[in-house]
Amino acid sequence: MKETMPTTPRRRKPIALAAALMAAGSPWSAPAAAQETAESATAEEAVKLAPVLVEGTFVGPIENTAGTARQLTAETIEELKPVTLHEALRSVPGLRMIDDDIAGRRSGIGLRGAPSRRSRKVLLLEDGVPINASPYLDSSAHYTPPLQRLQNVEVLQGTGHVIYGPLNNHGIVNFRSLSPTTTPQTKIEFGLGNDDNFQRHASHTRTIGDLGIAVAYTGANADGAFDVDKSQFDDFYAELEYQLSKSQSVEFSITRMLEDSHYDESNLTPVEYALAPRRKLGRFGQQYNTMAVDFSKYDLKHQWNGEHITLSSRLYSTRTDRRRFTVDPEAVSVDALPAFVYDDPEYQFEPGVSGVMVSRSRLYENYGAETRAVVDFQTGSIGHELSFGVQAMRSLFDDGRSYGAVGEVISKGNPGSNFGEVELAEARLDKYQSTAIAGYIQDAVQVGDLQITPGVRVEHYTQHRERRFTGAEFEFDGERDDRLLALPSLALLYTGVERTQIFANIARGYTPAFARSADEFPLKPETGINSQIGFRHKLASGLNVEGAAFYNLIYDTVVQLPYTVDDANIVVNSADSRSLGFDFGLNYETPAIGGSNVRAYSSVAYSYARSTFTEGELDGNRVPETPLHAGSITVGLRGGERWNVSLTVNHFGSYFSDLLNTRDFVLANEDREPVQAGDSVEIREVVVLGRVPSNTLLSARIGYTLPWSGPKTELWVTGRNLTDKLYIVDIENGIRPGAARTVIGGVTVRF
């Protein structure tokens, strides 16, 4: 059965997780939890394959987790009909998203006090397998699974440090893909909208004897935030589950995602944004810039269940081939902006005539193996759930830069091959490697209504960097780093109050230093002492509430600055910092109104996080990319299983882009000094410092299921940024606006 997030409760009999959440009144499972929806979800979950397996490897219902744990179900996703996965995740308290591209393909997920860009400080998993590009070398995320094929999304915040690592300081997000079902189920969905939006999805799940099958295809096209942006991806997924015996099963899954988009990271200067906030056409040939991503994942897992022990082992690999093709215009005169006057006219790109394009390619390969075990036993009246395991990962990462010939347009189909052969070019190839091994043990000790879970995780990892090629010269300069960390944890869960769980925990987590940086190598890993106290409570029928307060101390805070030097990112150990705040969630659904089947529902997700530096010249400054406030409110009406309509207000607070907390937008040079008249700037990755304003956006959706005897058919319309508000989403390498008004209508057929 598909692996869910390991937590720390007592193991239970096989049970549908969604049904357990609703029975406990879980406030994070859905914005609307009508009885008929709960019954439908329970029925659907009940036909999942693997009737003899425990839910996941060593998992209990999330409501028994000794920490903040939340789930976004497939039913919730279907009901919200979000345009992107980022939109769906905004309904989860504590999560904060920054949209780099309008489709959310380059993941930007932050938890509590973690910066959001590229999800660099959050461990992302797909069915338990890490999908950050390279967790121990460069944790940037260029892939997340499409929401149409997700069974649910599980989120741990400030907990799970022992079971999973690295990147476990702030939180863990696990995307669960479709599983085989005992009865055949097919879903086909199409959506069309403005800005050339075209969404498509098809999936099928079934069981043939002891063999379970799940296959899915998902694709999308859309225009971007700028006039030259166009995104496109195609995602393929397949899984086989074979029941070897009553106690054993084996699973194998393949994921392949291909993206080929007209997208780049070169954004606008303040004066350009003020005049034409969505125009790139004519800047320096940006209409030729593209991004290509080829992601694949292979996962083989074996599981054995005894009466008091569960064992699981897996082998997996991931590969992310990310290529970015962009015109390389070098410097332009500040005095001429918004027009472009080049310091050297030879850099002006004209196909077949002048200028060059650069291919910035990154190839990430990860190979992993792990073995996990859970043992249940009693010592007198005290119950134990002892969990332990060993994990290993080998990672390879090539960071290269090559050029096309003068005037040559390079792309995915023609990547260029000139290493140092073009006078305007300085090609480069850096190779990175890491080897990591980790072991953990924890024991959930049950004494009456109190569960006490001590545990420790030990990680050892190495980083090795070797520069192979610069300009026209071959080099073999190598540098190496070696780290050993112990990550202890202690969690408490009290269930002695009716319909209530009270939890508290304290744990050490860490983020491996980013190896890919123009700054010194090696950096120190970011370590943290993370603590929280919280509760989950069902106040009355249909009303559920949860909350948690947290306080985290972060040492050697790793920060990526919002600009590059010599085409390389700047990552630094800035200073120690602390993050404190709270997150809150509330769900409410009314009884049937006036004896009809119509019910009203609402949900609230809110988080407050103040992340500040605590030493040196940065003392008191906010950590970049960490807004104080973020949240959403959804209200809606549902008419049984026939129709549904809802409206959501999302708010994302203001945040600073740089360590010094510059307030007004400033165009700067690579030394973070404001440019003056007569200066020049690197226009491809321009440096803009400042405070990104807050934004509040409106979205809505309506769905109607046809009353006929054929396959279940739903017609729907969904929209985001309905007021068409112009807002800034980020100022990484210049100012980038958020998505314009988007309205998509479609049809979903199930049979």
Secondary structure, DSSP 8 states (H G I E B T S, - for coil): -------SS---SS--HHHHHHHTT-TTS-S---HHHHHHHHHHHHTBS-TTS-STTT---GGG-SSEEEEEEHHHHHHH--SSHHHHHTTSTTEEE--SSTT--S--EEETTS--GGGTTSEEEETTEE-SSBTTTB--------GGGEEEEEEEES--TTTS-SS-SSEEEEEEE---BSS-EEEEEEEEETTTEEEEEEEEEEEETTEEEEEEEEEEEEE-SSTT-EEEEEEEEEEEEEE-SSSEEEEEEEEEEEEEEB--S--B-HHHHHH-TT--TTSSSGGG-EEEEEEEEEEEEEEEE-SSEEEEEEEEEEEEEEEEEEE---EEEGGGTTS--BSSGGGS-BTTTB--EEEEEEEEEEEEEEEEEEEEEEETTEEEEEEEEEEEEEEEEEEEEEE--TT---BTTB---BSS-STT---EEEEEEEEEEEEEEEEEEEETTEEEEEEEEEEEEEEEEEEEEETTEEEEEEEEEEEEEEEEEEEEEE--STTEEEEEEEEEEEE---S--SS-SS---EEEEEEEEEEEEEEETTEEEEEEEEEEEEES-EEEEEEEETTEEEEEE---EEEEEEEEEEEEE---GGGSSEEEEEEEEEEEEEEEE-SGGGTT-B-TT--SEEEEEEEEEEETTTEEEEEEEEEE--EESSTT---S-EEE-TTS-B--TT-EEESTT-EEESEE--EEEEEEEEEEE--SSSSEEEEEEEEESTT----EEE-TTSBEE----EEEEEEEEE-
